[in-house]
Amino acid sequence: MPNEPQWGKKNNDGPPDLDEILRKLQQKIAALLGFRPRPPGSPPREGGPGMGAAMGGGIAFIILLVLGVWLASGFYIVDEGRRGVVLRLGKWVETTQPGPRWHIPYPFESVEVVNVSGVRTVEVGYRGNPKNKQPQEALMLTDDENIVDVQFAIQYTLKDPEEYLFNNRNPDDNVLQAAETAIREIVGKSKMDFVLSQGRSEIAARVKVLMQQILDRYKTGINVTTVNLQNVQAPEQVQEAFADVVRAGQDLERFRNEGQAYFNDVVPRAKGVAARLVEEANGYRQSVINTATGDASRFRQVLTEYEKAPQVTRERIYIETIQGVLGSTSKIIVDQKAGNNLLYLPLDRLMQMTAQGGSAAETVAPPERAPAPAQAEVPSRREGMRSREREGGR
Protein backbone atom coordinates (compact mmCIF):
# COMPACT_ATOMS: atom_id res chain seq x y z
CA MET A 1 0.00 0.00 0.00
CA PRO A 2 1.37 3.42 -0.92
CA ASN A 3 0.50 5.11 2.41
CA GLU A 4 2.21 2.56 4.64
CA PRO A 5 5.44 3.78 6.26
CA GLN A 6 8.50 2.28 4.73
CA TRP A 7 10.43 1.89 7.98
CA GLY A 8 7.78 -0.41 9.43
CA LYS A 9 8.71 -3.26 7.09
CA LYS A 10 11.78 -5.18 6.25
CA ASN A 11 13.44 -3.92 3.07
CA ASN A 12 16.01 -5.98 1.38
CA ASP A 13 17.16 -3.03 -0.76
CA GLY A 14 18.67 -1.15 2.27
CA PRO A 15 17.81 1.21 5.14
CA PRO A 16 14.89 3.71 4.86
CA ASP A 17 15.57 6.99 3.00
CA LEU A 18 16.27 9.74 5.60
CA ASP A 19 15.57 12.51 3.10
CA GLU A 20 12.12 11.10 2.44
CA ILE A 21 11.37 11.02 6.15
CA LEU A 22 12.41 14.68 6.57
CA ARG A 23 10.37 15.71 3.58
CA LYS A 24 7.23 14.10 4.94
CA LEU A 25 7.74 15.73 8.34
CA GLN A 26 8.07 19.15 6.68
CA GLN A 27 4.86 18.56 4.76
CA LYS A 28 2.98 17.75 7.95
CA ILE A 29 4.28 20.91 9.67
CA ALA A 30 3.32 22.98 6.58
CA ALA A 31 -0.16 21.49 6.65
CA LEU A 32 -0.54 22.40 10.32
CA LEU A 33 0.48 26.00 9.55
CA GLY A 34 -2.00 26.27 6.62
CA PHE A 35 0.32 25.80 3.64
CA ARG A 36 -0.72 23.50 0.79
CA PRO A 37 1.93 20.82 0.19
CA ARG A 38 3.65 20.65 -3.21
CA PRO A 39 3.14 17.38 -5.20
CA PRO A 40 6.16 15.09 -5.22
CA GLY A 41 8.54 15.59 -8.18
CA SER A 42 6.98 18.94 -9.29
CA PRO A 43 9.34 21.89 -9.55
CA PRO A 44 8.78 24.73 -7.08
CA ARG A 45 6.50 27.47 -8.38
CA GLU A 46 7.89 30.89 -8.93
CA GLY A 47 6.76 33.33 -6.28
CA GLY A 48 5.41 30.46 -4.07
CA PRO A 49 6.26 30.10 -0.42
CA GLY A 50 8.45 27.10 -0.94
CA MET A 51 10.22 25.16 1.73
CA GLY A 52 11.64 28.32 3.40
CA ALA A 53 8.13 29.54 4.20
CA ALA A 54 7.25 26.18 5.69
CA MET A 55 10.35 26.20 7.83
CA GLY A 56 9.54 29.77 8.94
CA GLY A 57 6.05 28.70 9.99
CA GLY A 58 7.48 25.83 12.04
CA ILE A 59 9.86 28.16 13.80
CA ALA A 60 7.03 30.56 14.59
CA PHE A 61 5.03 27.72 16.08
CA ILE A 62 7.96 26.68 18.22
CA ILE A 63 8.45 30.27 19.31
CA LEU A 64 4.79 30.54 20.28
CA LEU A 65 5.02 27.27 22.15
CA VAL A 66 8.12 28.40 24.03
CA LEU A 67 6.47 31.75 24.78
CA GLY A 68 3.42 30.01 26.22
CA VAL A 69 5.58 27.81 28.42
CA TRP A 70 7.55 30.88 29.57
CA LEU A 71 4.39 32.78 30.44
CA ALA A 72 2.98 29.75 32.25
CA SER A 73 6.10 29.60 34.40
CA GLY A 74 4.97 32.84 36.04
CA PHE A 75 2.16 31.12 37.92
CA TYR A 76 2.86 30.25 41.57
CA ILE A 77 0.90 29.38 44.69
CA VAL A 78 1.43 30.94 48.15
CA ASP A 79 0.48 28.55 50.96
CA GLU A 80 -1.28 29.57 54.16
CA GLY A 81 1.05 31.14 56.71
CA ARG A 82 3.44 32.34 54.00
CA ARG A 83 3.92 35.51 51.94
CA GLY A 84 5.20 35.91 48.38
CA VAL A 85 7.70 38.73 47.85
CA VAL A 86 7.84 39.71 44.16
CA LEU A 87 11.15 41.16 42.89
CA ARG A 88 11.50 42.91 39.55
CA LEU A 89 15.12 43.00 38.42
CA GLY A 90 16.08 42.56 42.10
CA LYS A 91 13.84 45.38 43.41
CA TRP A 92 10.80 44.78 45.61
CA VAL A 93 7.50 45.22 43.79
CA GLU A 94 4.80 43.76 46.03
CA THR A 95 4.04 41.20 48.72
CA THR A 96 1.29 38.74 47.82
CA GLN A 97 -1.10 36.97 50.18
CA PRO A 98 -1.84 33.21 50.23
CA GLY A 99 -3.47 31.82 47.09
CA PRO A 100 -2.68 31.31 43.35
CA ARG A 101 -0.66 34.22 41.90
CA TRP A 102 1.15 35.21 38.69
CA HIS A 103 4.20 37.35 38.02
CA ILE A 104 6.27 38.21 34.98
CA PRO A 105 8.48 35.17 34.47
CA TYR A 106 12.22 35.01 34.90
CA PRO A 107 14.49 36.86 34.27
CA PHE A 108 12.35 39.98 34.69
CA GLU A 109 10.66 39.05 37.97
CA SER A 110 11.22 36.46 40.68
CA VAL A 111 9.33 35.43 43.82
CA GLU A 112 10.64 34.68 47.29
CA VAL A 113 8.10 32.74 49.36
CA VAL A 114 8.69 33.51 53.06
CA ASN A 115 7.25 31.49 55.96
CA VAL A 116 5.95 34.10 58.42
CA SER A 117 4.11 31.73 60.79
CA GLY A 118 6.84 29.15 61.37
CA VAL A 119 8.66 29.31 64.71
CA ARG A 120 12.44 29.46 64.47
CA THR A 121 14.78 28.69 67.37
CA VAL A 122 18.21 30.03 68.26
CA GLU A 123 20.23 28.51 71.11
CA VAL A 124 22.62 30.60 73.19
CA GLY A 125 25.24 28.99 75.41
CA TYR A 126 24.75 25.48 74.04
CA ARG A 127 23.98 23.61 70.84
CA GLY A 128 21.35 20.87 70.69
CA ASN A 129 21.92 19.58 74.24
CA PRO A 130 22.61 21.62 77.42
CA LYS A 131 25.63 19.38 78.01
CA ASN A 132 27.13 20.63 74.75
CA LYS A 133 28.12 23.98 76.20
CA GLN A 134 29.54 27.01 74.42
CA PRO A 135 31.59 28.75 77.15
CA GLN A 136 32.26 31.86 75.09
CA GLU A 137 28.50 32.49 74.99
CA ALA A 138 27.36 31.07 78.35
CA LEU A 139 29.80 32.63 80.86
CA MET A 140 28.66 36.06 82.06
CA LEU A 141 29.64 38.52 84.80
CA THR A 142 27.10 39.69 87.38
CA ASP A 143 26.85 43.02 89.16
CA ASP A 144 28.61 41.66 92.27
CA GLU A 145 31.54 40.46 90.09
CA ASN A 146 30.66 36.77 90.05
CA ILE A 147 30.62 34.51 87.00
CA VAL A 148 27.50 32.55 86.08
CA ASP A 149 26.78 30.00 83.36
CA VAL A 150 23.56 30.92 81.51
CA GLN A 151 22.00 28.79 78.76
CA PHE A 152 18.77 29.83 77.07
CA ALA A 153 16.82 29.43 73.82
CA ILE A 154 15.12 32.10 71.71
CA GLN A 155 12.02 31.40 69.62
CA TYR A 156 10.96 33.95 67.00
CA THR A 157 8.68 34.45 64.02
CA LEU A 158 8.61 36.96 61.14
CA LYS A 159 6.42 40.03 61.18
CA ASP A 160 7.74 41.80 58.05
CA PRO A 161 8.90 39.65 55.09
CA GLU A 162 10.44 42.62 53.21
CA GLU A 163 12.65 43.66 56.13
CA TYR A 164 13.55 40.02 56.79
CA LEU A 165 14.75 39.50 53.19
CA PHE A 166 16.47 42.81 52.48
CA ASN A 167 17.87 43.83 55.92
CA ASN A 168 19.28 40.47 57.05
CA ARG A 169 22.23 38.66 55.62
CA ASN A 170 22.10 35.90 58.26
CA PRO A 171 18.96 36.22 60.47
CA ASP A 172 19.96 33.53 62.97
CA ASP A 173 23.28 35.24 63.64
CA ASN A 174 21.49 38.55 64.13
CA VAL A 175 19.12 37.01 66.66
CA LEU A 176 22.02 35.26 68.42
CA GLN A 177 24.02 38.46 68.75
CA ALA A 178 21.01 40.47 69.91
CA ALA A 179 20.15 37.78 72.49
CA GLU A 180 23.72 37.63 73.79
CA THR A 181 23.88 41.42 74.04
CA ALA A 182 20.57 41.62 75.92
CA ILE A 183 21.29 38.80 78.38
CA ARG A 184 24.76 40.16 79.20
CA GLU A 185 23.31 43.58 79.92
CA ILE A 186 20.54 42.22 82.15
CA VAL A 187 22.81 39.81 84.04
CA GLY A 188 25.47 42.51 84.42
CA LYS A 189 22.94 44.65 86.30
CA SER A 190 21.76 41.83 88.61
CA LYS A 191 23.18 40.14 91.69
CA MET A 192 24.31 36.54 91.48
CA ASP A 193 21.79 35.23 94.04
CA PHE A 194 19.00 36.93 92.10
CA VAL A 195 20.13 35.31 88.83
CA LEU A 196 20.54 31.82 90.33
CA SER A 197 17.29 31.66 92.31
CA GLN A 198 14.17 33.79 92.20
CA GLY A 199 15.02 36.11 89.28
CA ARG A 200 14.90 33.69 86.35
CA SER A 201 11.43 34.56 85.10
CA GLU A 202 12.02 38.29 85.49
CA ILE A 203 15.34 38.07 83.63
CA ALA A 204 13.69 36.18 80.74
CA ALA A 205 10.97 38.83 80.43
CA ARG A 206 13.49 41.69 80.46
CA VAL A 207 15.69 39.95 77.89
CA LYS A 208 12.73 39.50 75.55
CA VAL A 209 11.83 43.22 75.72
CA LEU A 210 15.43 44.38 75.19
CA MET A 211 15.98 41.94 72.31
CA GLN A 212 12.86 43.16 70.53
CA GLN A 213 14.02 46.75 70.88
CA ILE A 214 17.42 45.90 69.37
CA LEU A 215 15.94 43.94 66.45
CA ASP A 216 13.38 46.67 65.71
CA ARG A 217 16.12 49.29 65.75
CA TYR A 218 17.91 47.43 62.95
CA LYS A 219 14.61 46.70 61.09
CA THR A 220 15.13 42.96 60.91
CA GLY A 221 11.41 42.12 60.62
CA ILE A 222 11.75 39.56 63.44
CA ASN A 223 9.30 39.14 66.31
CA VAL A 224 10.67 37.48 69.48
CA THR A 225 7.97 35.19 70.92
CA THR A 226 9.66 33.28 73.78
CA VAL A 227 12.83 33.38 75.86
CA ASN A 228 13.42 30.10 77.74
CA LEU A 229 16.18 29.93 80.35
CA GLN A 230 17.34 26.32 80.11
CA ASN A 231 20.04 26.35 82.78
CA VAL A 232 21.46 28.97 85.14
CA GLN A 233 24.26 27.86 87.45
CA ALA A 234 27.70 28.65 88.70
CA PRO A 235 30.74 27.60 86.63
CA GLU A 236 31.79 23.98 86.96
CA GLN A 237 34.97 24.90 88.86
CA VAL A 238 33.03 26.40 91.79
CA GLN A 239 29.76 24.49 91.63
CA GLU A 240 30.52 22.49 94.79
CA ALA A 241 31.14 25.65 96.81
CA PHE A 242 27.96 27.21 95.51
CA ALA A 243 26.07 24.02 96.28
CA ASP A 244 27.28 24.31 99.90
CA VAL A 245 26.07 27.88 99.99
CA VAL A 246 22.68 26.85 98.64
CA ARG A 247 22.42 24.02 101.18
CA ALA A 248 23.37 26.42 103.96
CA GLY A 249 20.66 28.80 102.83
CA GLN A 250 18.15 25.96 102.80
CA ASP A 251 19.22 24.90 106.29
CA LEU A 252 18.87 28.48 107.47
CA GLU A 253 15.37 28.65 106.05
CA ARG A 254 14.50 25.31 107.65
CA PHE A 255 15.81 26.39 111.06
CA ARG A 256 13.93 29.64 110.75
CA ASN A 257 10.72 27.77 109.99
CA GLU A 258 11.28 25.39 112.90
CA GLY A 259 11.94 28.30 115.25
CA GLN A 260 8.84 30.07 114.02
CA ALA A 261 6.81 26.90 114.57
CA TYR A 262 8.22 26.54 118.12
CA PHE A 263 7.47 30.20 118.76
CA ASN A 264 3.92 29.77 117.51
CA ASP A 265 3.50 26.80 119.85
CA VAL A 266 5.15 28.12 123.04
CA VAL A 267 4.19 31.79 123.05
CA PRO A 268 0.40 31.28 122.79
CA ARG A 269 0.60 28.60 125.47
CA ALA A 270 2.63 30.88 127.76
CA LYS A 271 0.20 33.71 127.13
CA GLY A 272 -2.67 31.37 128.05
CA VAL A 273 -0.95 30.32 131.28
CA ALA A 274 -0.19 33.95 132.12
CA ALA A 275 -3.79 34.93 131.45
CA ARG A 276 -5.01 32.08 133.64
CA LEU A 277 -2.67 33.07 136.49
CA VAL A 278 -3.79 36.67 136.19
CA GLU A 279 -7.44 35.62 136.30
CA GLU A 280 -6.78 33.35 139.29
CA ALA A 281 -4.93 36.14 141.07
CA ASN A 282 -7.77 38.53 140.32
CA GLY A 283 -10.22 35.94 141.62
CA TYR A 284 -8.16 35.37 144.76
CA ARG A 285 -7.84 39.11 145.27
CA GLN A 286 -11.56 39.58 144.92
CA SER A 287 -12.19 36.63 147.23
CA VAL A 288 -9.88 38.04 149.92
CA ILE A 289 -11.46 41.46 149.57
CA ASN A 290 -14.94 40.00 149.83
CA THR A 291 -13.91 37.85 152.83
CA ALA A 292 -12.30 40.80 154.57
CA THR A 293 -15.30 42.96 153.80
CA GLY A 294 -17.62 40.29 155.17
CA ASP A 295 -15.49 39.81 158.28
CA ALA A 296 -15.42 43.55 158.88
CA SER A 297 -19.14 43.77 158.44
CA ARG A 298 -19.71 40.83 160.75
CA PHE A 299 -17.35 42.35 163.32
CA ARG A 300 -19.23 45.62 163.22
CA GLN A 301 -22.50 43.77 163.70
CA VAL A 302 -21.02 41.77 166.59
CA LEU A 303 -19.67 45.00 168.09
CA THR A 304 -23.08 46.54 167.90
CA GLU A 305 -24.61 43.55 169.66
CA TYR A 306 -21.76 43.48 172.22
CA GLU A 307 -22.42 47.08 173.12
CA LYS A 308 -26.05 46.18 173.71
CA ALA A 309 -25.39 42.98 175.76
CA PRO A 310 -21.69 42.44 176.51
CA GLN A 311 -22.08 39.36 178.74
CA VAL A 312 -24.33 37.45 176.39
CA THR A 313 -22.27 38.35 173.38
CA ARG A 314 -19.05 37.31 175.14
CA GLU A 315 -20.48 33.93 176.02
CA ARG A 316 -21.76 33.40 172.52
CA ILE A 317 -18.38 34.22 171.01
CA TYR A 318 -16.71 31.88 173.52
CA ILE A 319 -19.05 29.02 172.73
CA GLU A 320 -18.67 29.44 168.94
CA THR A 321 -14.91 29.55 169.30
CA ILE A 322 -14.79 26.40 171.44
CA GLN A 323 -17.17 24.66 169.05
CA GLY A 324 -14.94 25.54 166.12
CA VAL A 325 -11.86 24.28 167.93
CA LEU A 326 -13.37 21.07 169.23
CA GLY A 327 -15.16 20.36 165.96
CA SER A 328 -11.88 19.66 164.22
CA THR A 329 -10.48 17.21 166.79
CA SER A 330 -11.14 13.60 167.68
CA LYS A 331 -11.41 14.29 171.41
CA ILE A 332 -14.79 14.00 173.09
CA ILE A 333 -15.44 16.09 176.18
CA VAL A 334 -18.15 14.91 178.59
CA ASP A 335 -19.60 17.21 181.15
CA GLN A 336 -19.99 15.08 184.30
CA LYS A 337 -21.43 17.88 186.40
CA ALA A 338 -24.44 18.21 184.16
CA GLY A 339 -25.62 14.81 185.35
CA ASN A 340 -26.49 13.57 181.89
CA ASN A 341 -26.97 9.85 182.17
CA LEU A 342 -27.85 9.23 178.54
CA LEU A 343 -24.87 9.91 176.30
CA TYR A 344 -24.50 8.69 172.73
CA LEU A 345 -20.94 8.10 171.49
CA PRO A 346 -20.38 7.42 167.74
CA LEU A 347 -17.87 4.63 168.31
CA ASP A 348 -18.21 3.23 164.79
CA ARG A 349 -17.27 6.56 163.23
CA LEU A 350 -14.41 7.01 165.67
CA MET A 351 -13.00 3.60 164.75
CA GLN A 352 -13.39 4.29 161.03
CA MET A 353 -11.69 7.66 161.41
CA THR A 354 -8.80 6.05 163.31
CA ALA A 355 -8.38 3.36 160.62
CA GLN A 356 -8.35 5.85 157.74
CA GLY A 357 -6.19 8.40 159.55
CA GLY A 358 -8.44 11.17 158.39
CA SER A 359 -9.53 14.31 160.11
CA ALA A 360 -12.30 14.19 162.66
CA ALA A 361 -13.86 17.22 161.09
CA GLU A 362 -14.24 15.38 157.76
CA THR A 363 -15.41 11.94 159.01
CA VAL A 364 -16.90 12.43 162.48
CA ALA A 365 -19.85 14.64 163.10
CA PRO A 366 -20.36 16.30 166.48
CA PRO A 367 -21.65 13.85 169.14
CA GLU A 368 -25.31 13.12 168.69
CA ARG A 369 -27.52 13.11 171.70
CA ALA A 370 -31.07 12.19 172.32
CA PRO A 371 -33.43 15.06 171.60
CA ALA A 372 -34.86 15.47 175.07
CA PRO A 373 -31.62 15.31 177.08
CA ALA A 374 -29.81 17.53 174.57
CA GLN A 375 -32.08 20.47 175.38
CA ALA A 376 -31.21 20.09 179.03
CA GLU A 377 -27.52 19.58 178.27
CA VAL A 378 -26.93 22.93 176.64
CA PRO A 379 -27.65 25.08 179.73
CA SER A 380 -25.74 22.64 181.94
CA ARG A 381 -22.67 22.86 179.61
CA ARG A 382 -22.91 26.60 179.63
CA GLU A 383 -23.10 26.62 183.47
CA GLY A 384 -20.02 24.40 183.65
CA MET A 385 -18.12 26.73 181.37
CA ARG A 386 -19.19 29.73 183.41
CA SER A 387 -18.07 28.04 186.67
CA ARG A 388 -14.66 27.26 185.18
CA GLU A 389 -14.46 30.82 183.93
CA ARG A 390 -15.17 32.14 187.41
CA GLU A 391 -12.57 29.87 188.97
CA GLY A 392 -10.06 30.98 186.43
CA GLY A 393 -10.94 34.61 187.10
CA ARG A 394 -10.29 34.12 190.82
C-alpha positions in Angstrom: 0.0 0.0 0.0 1.4 3.4 -0.9 0.5 5.1 2.4 2.2 2.6 4.6 5.4 3.8 6.3 8.5 2.3 4.7 10.4 1.9 8.0 7.8 -0.4 9.4 8.7 -3.3 7.1 11.8 -5.2 6.3 13.4 -3.9 3.1 16.0 -6.0 1.4 17.2 -3.0 -0.8 18.7 -1.2 2.3 17.8 1.2 5.1 14.9 3.7 4.9 15.6 7.0 3.0 16.3 9.7 5.6 15.6 12.5 3.1 12.1 11.1 2.4 11.4 11.0 6.2 12.4 14.7 6.6 10.4 15.7 3.6 7.2 14.1 4.9 7.7 15.7 8.3 8.1 19.1 6.7 4.9 18.6 4.8 3.0 17.8 8.0 4.3 20.9 9.7 3.3 23.0 6.6 -0.2 21.5 6.7 -0.5 22.4 10.3 0.5 26.0 9.6 -2.0 26.3 6.6 0.3 25.8 3.6 -0.7 23.5 0.8 1.9 20.8 0.2 3.7 20.6 -3.2 3.1 17.4 -5.2 6.2 15.1 -5.2 8.5 15.6 -8.2 7.0 18.9 -9.3 9.3 21.9 -9.5 8.8 24.7 -7.1 6.5 27.5 -8.4 7.9 30.9 -8.9 6.8 33.3 -6.3 5.4 30.5 -4.1 6.3 30.1 -0.4 8.5 27.1 -0.9 10.2 25.2 1.7 11.6 28.3 3.4 8.1 29.5 4.2 7.2 26.2 5.7 10.3 26.2 7.8 9.5 29.8 8.9 6.1 28.7 10.0 7.5 25.8 12.0 9.9 28.2 13.8 7.0 30.6 14.6 5.0 27.7 16.1 8.0 26.7 18.2 8.4 30.3 19.3 4.8 30.5 20.3 5.0 27.3 22.2 8.1 28.4 24.0 6.5 31.8 24.8 3.4 30.0 26.2 5.6 27.8 28.4 7.6 30.9 29.6 4.4 32.8 30.4 3.0 29.8 32.3 6.1 29.6 34.4 5.0 32.8 36.0 2.2 31.1 37.9 2.9 30.3 41.6 0.9 29.4 44.7 1.4 30.9 48.2 0.5 28.6 51.0 -1.3 29.6 54.2 1.0 31.1 56.7 3.4 32.3 54.0 3.9 35.5 51.9 5.2 35.9 48.4 7.7 38.7 47.8 7.8 39.7 44.2 11.1 41.2 42.9 11.5 42.9 39.6 15.1 43.0 38.4 16.1 42.6 42.1 13.8 45.4 43.4 10.8 44.8 45.6 7.5 45.2 43.8 4.8 43.8 46.0 4.0 41.2 48.7 1.3 38.7 47.8 -1.1 37.0 50.2 -1.8 33.2 50.2 -3.5 31.8 47.1 -2.7 31.3 43.4 -0.7 34.2 41.9 1.2 35.2 38.7 4.2 37.3 38.0 6.3 38.2 35.0 8.5 35.2 34.5 12.2 35.0 34.9 14.5 36.9 34.3 12.3 40.0 34.7 10.7 39.0 38.0 11.2 36.5 40.7 9.3 35.4 43.8 10.6 34.7 47.3 8.1 32.7 49.4 8.7 33.5 53.1 7.2 31.5 56.0 5.9 34.1 58.4 4.1 31.7 60.8 6.8 29.2 61.4 8.7 29.3 64.7 12.4 29.5 64.5 14.8 28.7 67.4 18.2 30.0 68.3 20.2 28.5 71.1 22.6 30.6 73.2 25.2 29.0 75.4 24.8 25.5 74.0 24.0 23.6 70.8 21.4 20.9 70.7 21.9 19.6 74.2 22.6 21.6 77.4 25.6 19.4 78.0 27.1 20.6 74.7 28.1 24.0 76.2 29.5 27.0 74.4 31.6 28.7 77.2 32.3 31.9 75.1 28.5 32.5 75.0 27.4 31.1 78.3 29.8 32.6 80.9 28.7 36.1 82.1 29.6 38.5 84.8 27.1 39.7 87.4 26.8 43.0 89.2 28.6 41.7 92.3 31.5 40.5 90.1 30.7 36.8 90.1 30.6 34.5 87.0 27.5 32.5 86.1 26.8 30.0 83.4 23.6 30.9 81.5 22.0 28.8 78.8 18.8 29.8 77.1 16.8 29.4 73.8 15.1 32.1 71.7 12.0 31.4 69.6 11.0 34.0 67.0 8.7 34.5 64.0 8.6 37.0 61.1 6.4 40.0 61.2 7.7 41.8 58.1 8.9 39.6 55.1 10.4 42.6 53.2 12.6 43.7 56.1 13.5 40.0 56.8 14.8 39.5 53.2 16.5 42.8 52.5 17.9 43.8 55.9 19.3 40.5 57.0 22.2 38.7 55.6 22.1 35.9 58.3 19.0 36.2 60.5 20.0 33.5 63.0 23.3 35.2 63.6 21.5 38.6 64.1 19.1 37.0 66.7 22.0 35.3 68.4 24.0 38.5 68.7 21.0 40.5 69.9 20.2 37.8 72.5 23.7 37.6 73.8 23.9 41.4 74.0 20.6 41.6 75.9 21.3 38.8 78.4 24.8 40.2 79.2 23.3 43.6 79.9 20.5 42.2 82.2 22.8 39.8 84.0 25.5 42.5 84.4 22.9 44.7 86.3 21.8 41.8 88.6 23.2 40.1 91.7 24.3 36.5 91.5 21.8 35.2 94.0 19.0 36.9 92.1 20.1 35.3 88.8 20.5 31.8 90.3 17.3 31.7 92.3 14.2 33.8 92.2 15.0 36.1 89.3 14.9 33.7 86.3 11.4 34.6 85.1 12.0 38.3 85.5 15.3 38.1 83.6 13.7 36.2 80.7 11.0 38.8 80.4 13.5 41.7 80.5 15.7 39.9 77.9 12.7 39.5 75.5 11.8 43.2 75.7 15.4 44.4 75.2 16.0 41.9 72.3 12.9 43.2 70.5 14.0 46.8 70.9 17.4 45.9 69.4 15.9 43.9 66.5 13.4 46.7 65.7 16.1 49.3 65.8 17.9 47.4 63.0 14.6 46.7 61.1 15.1 43.0 60.9 11.4 42.1 60.6 11.7 39.6 63.4 9.3 39.1 66.3 10.7 37.5 69.5 8.0 35.2 70.9 9.7 33.3 73.8 12.8 33.4 75.9 13.4 30.1 77.7 16.2 29.9 80.4 17.3 26.3 80.1 20.0 26.4 82.8 21.5 29.0 85.1 24.3 27.9 87.4 27.7 28.7 88.7 30.7 27.6 86.6 31.8 24.0 87.0 35.0 24.9 88.9 33.0 26.4 91.8 29.8 24.5 91.6 30.5 22.5 94.8 31.1 25.6 96.8 28.0 27.2 95.5 26.1 24.0 96.3 27.3 24.3 99.9 26.1 27.9 100.0 22.7 26.8 98.6 22.4 24.0 101.2 23.4 26.4 104.0 20.7 28.8 102.8 18.2 26.0 102.8 19.2 24.9 106.3 18.9 28.5 107.5 15.4 28.7 106.1 14.5 25.3 107.6 15.8 26.4 111.1 13.9 29.6 110.7 10.7 27.8 110.0 11.3 25.4 112.9 11.9 28.3 115.3 8.8 30.1 114.0 6.8 26.9 114.6 8.2 26.5 118.1 7.5 30.2 118.8 3.9 29.8 117.5 3.5 26.8 119.8 5.1 28.1 123.0 4.2 31.8 123.1 0.4 31.3 122.8 0.6 28.6 125.5 2.6 30.9 127.8 0.2 33.7 127.1 -2.7 31.4 128.0 -1.0 30.3 131.3 -0.2 34.0 132.1 -3.8 34.9 131.4 -5.0 32.1 133.6 -2.7 33.1 136.5 -3.8 36.7 136.2 -7.4 35.6 136.3 -6.8 33.4 139.3 -4.9 36.1 141.1 -7.8 38.5 140.3 -10.2 35.9 141.6 -8.2 35.4 144.8 -7.8 39.1 145.3 -11.6 39.6 144.9 -12.2 36.6 147.2 -9.9 38.0 149.9 -11.5 41.5 149.6 -14.9 40.0 149.8 -13.9 37.9 152.8 -12.3 40.8 154.6 -15.3 43.0 153.8 -17.6 40.3 155.2 -15.5 39.8 158.3 -15.4 43.5 158.9 -19.1 43.8 158.4 -19.7 40.8 160.7 -17.3 42.4 163.3 -19.2 45.6 163.2 -22.5 43.8 163.7 -21.0 41.8 166.6 -19.7 45.0 168.1 -23.1 46.5 167.9 -24.6 43.6 169.7 -21.8 43.5 172.2 -22.4 47.1 173.1 -26.1 46.2 173.7 -25.4 43.0 175.8 -21.7 42.4 176.5 -22.1 39.4 178.7 -24.3 37.5 176.4 -22.3 38.4 173.4 -19.0 37.3 175.1 -20.5 33.9 176.0 -21.8 33.4 172.5 -18.4 34.2 171.0 -16.7 31.9 173.5 -19.0 29.0 172.7 -18.7 29.4 168.9 -14.9 29.5 169.3 -14.8 26.4 171.4 -17.2 24.7 169.1 -14.9 25.5 166.1 -11.9 24.3 167.9 -13.4 21.1 169.2 -15.2 20.4 166.0 -11.9 19.7 164.2 -10.5 17.2 166.8 -11.1 13.6 167.7 -11.4 14.3 171.4 -14.8 14.0 173.1 -15.4 16.1 176.2 -18.1 14.9 178.6 -19.6 17.2 181.1 -20.0 15.1 184.3 -21.4 17.9 186.4 -24.4 18.2 184.2 -25.6 14.8 185.3 -26.5 13.6 181.9 -27.0 9.8 182.2 -27.9 9.2 178.5 -24.9 9.9 176.3 -24.5 8.7 172.7 -20.9 8.1 171.5 -20.4 7.4 167.7 -17.9 4.6 168.3 -18.2 3.2 164.8 -17.3 6.6 163.2 -14.4 7.0 165.7 -13.0 3.6 164.7 -13.4 4.3 161.0 -11.7 7.7 161.4 -8.8 6.1 163.3 -8.4 3.4 160.6 -8.3 5.9 157.7 -6.2 8.4 159.5 -8.4 11.2 158.4 -9.5 14.3 160.1 -12.3 14.2 162.7 -13.9 17.2 161.1 -14.2 15.4 157.8 -15.4 11.9 159.0 -16.9 12.4 162.5 -19.9 14.6 163.1 -20.4 16.3 166.5 -21.6 13.9 169.1 -25.3 13.1 168.7 -27.5 13.1 171.7 -31.1 12.2 172.3 -33.4 15.1 171.6 -34.9 15.5 175.1 -31.6 15.3 177.1 -29.8 17.5 174.6 -32.1 20.5 175.4 -31.2 20.1 179.0 -27.5 19.6 178.3 -26.9 22.9 176.6 -27.6 25.1 179.7 -25.7 22.6 181.9 -22.7 22.9 179.6 -22.9 26.6 179.6 -23.1 26.6 183.5 -20.0 24.4 183.7 -18.1 26.7 181.4 -19.2 29.7 183.4 -18.1 28.0 186.7 -14.7 27.3 185.2 -14.5 30.8 183.9 -15.2 32.1 187.4 -12.6 29.9 189.0 -10.1 31.0 186.4 -10.9 34.6 187.1 -10.3 34.1 190.8 
